[in-house]
Amino acid sequence: MLILSRKIEEEIKIGDTITIKVLGIHEGQVRIGIDAPKDLKIFRSEIYQLIQKENADAAKVTKSEVESAAQMFKQKKNTVVK
């Protein structure tokens, strides 16, 4: 792990396209700004971990559960069309 010290308004560059800037420090919290390409996904780690868990849980769905959901979708679609 690389550890850097920065003061307010100082920046860190990651490659050619990412800049992290210290915006402020108040009561033990550091506010940072991240300038990165729009197609780059940036998450707080606790949110990223939650997404990973939900994806893993979704991958555990059984074939019968998928078939049941598909059948319910078809039934609902048929009642809406009529």
FENPEPE-V147357 format. One record per helix or strand of 2 or more residues. SS is the DSSP state (H for helix, E for strand). FROM is the first residue (numbers start at 0). LEN is the number of residues. If there is no record, write none. Layout:
ss=SS from=FROM len=LEN
ss=SS from=FROM len=LEN
//
This chain:
ss=E from=10 len=4
ss=E from=17 len=9
ss=E from=28 len=7
ss=H from=44 len=15
ss=H from=62 len=19
//
